[in-house]
Amino acid sequence: MDLNIFDDVLVLLEEGNMSRAARRRNVTQPAFSRRIQSFENWLGRPIVKRAANRVEIEPALSENIVELQALIRHVEALRQRIAKYNAARSTVTVAAQHSLIVSIFPDFAAGARDAQPEVDFRLRAANHNDCISLFLSGEASLLMCYERDGGEPMPFDDRIVRATWGRDRLVPVIGGALRFTLDRKGAPPEDTPMIRYPSGSFFADMLAGASTSYSNHSGSTFAESAFTVGVKEMALMGFALAWLPMSLVYSEVQSGALIVCNGDTETLPLRISLFARPTDPVAMRLCSLRHDSVEPSRI
């Protein structure tokens, strides 16, 4: 079956008219009609009611347009993978927290490409617990996530190999007009609003269990979010104080757009860990990469 017929069907759905759809597909109206009929024969039922001057699309098709679009993307991706298959290349699915995808993964990928140029990546960004679930279920072959530096490592058994790629730290930052409210020691006013992490989220648990001002902050809560990239943007706008990984805000701190509060004396050290299975040689080789410095000035 010619897969272009799927595109014909999508155009017909958009136009709702056989002649206009045929013009968009650069074929005659009779030829386009025959192609739609071929799709109906393959489907085993009609998808349009034909009248003298118009067509009426059956709800069975119009109500499944999202699934049809997804099917076309999936088939095209499959065709490309098969057409471009190279036994020497490997695709590694990486599950990682959103902030790590933005701040750390590009450096990791650059080092991985230098060491193993035949490796490609498929990224699955999620929160901490969902990343672990993706890895344990086998949907990801490499797990990149934060652990509290100096804290107990995640309780994986000996079927999982763990390695430290680098280190980071959570710091309180402030931006916008709030930068000018800090006192001489770099502390914000007690009533400064804060962006908090949802209870039960990884960063909320890390901060709640550490000796930081996060838990006893007396200001109001401006927003609650586990999406660190969005939290960073809100901090830059000067809406509230936020605790963020230094790797994520390093450039903004260097430029002065964000200021680390309390003279940079408060910090929650984090470890960037990699996890792989011994049965996956490609992921194991990536897990052996080291970048412990992560440019010390950045963290």
Secondary structure, 3 states (H helix, E strand, C coil): CCCHHHHHHHHHHHHCCHHHHHHHCCCCHHHHHHHHHHHHHHHCCCCEEECCCCEEECHHHHCCHHHHHHHHHHHHHHHHHHHCCCCCCEEEEEEEEHHHHHHCHHHHHHHHHHHCCCEEEEEEEECHHHHHHHHHCCCCCEEEEEEECCCCCCCCCCCCEEEEEEEEEEEEEEEHHHHHHCCCCCCCCCCCCEEECCCCCHHHHHHHCCCCCCCCCCCCEEEECCCHHHHHHHHHCCCCEEEEEHHHHHHHHHHCCEEECHHHCCCEEEEEEEEECCCCHHHHHHHCCCCCCCCHHHC
